[in-house]
Amino acid sequence: MRAIDLSNVTWRKSSYSNPDGGNCLEVAEGIPALVPVRDSKAPARGALLFEVGAWSAFVGSVKRG
C-alpha cells in the first residue's frame, strides 16, 4: 500500500455537516481517483480514502434519502 501525502490539500466542510459544530465531515479534492474524508473535530486522526466512484455512489444515496 502506498502512502498518500495529504499535507498540502485544501479541506472543505461538507454541506451535509451539522452547522453547530457536531457531525462535521471534511473532504479534500485534487487527489486523482481518490476522495479523502476526515472528521473535522479530530483531523489528526487521519483520513479515509474512497475511490471516486464509491464516493459518488455514497453521496448519491445520501441525496436520495
Secondary structure, 3 states (H helix, E strand, C coil): CCCCCCCCCCEEECCCCCCCCCCCEEEECCCCCEEEEEECCCHHHCCEEEEHHHHHHHHHHHHHC
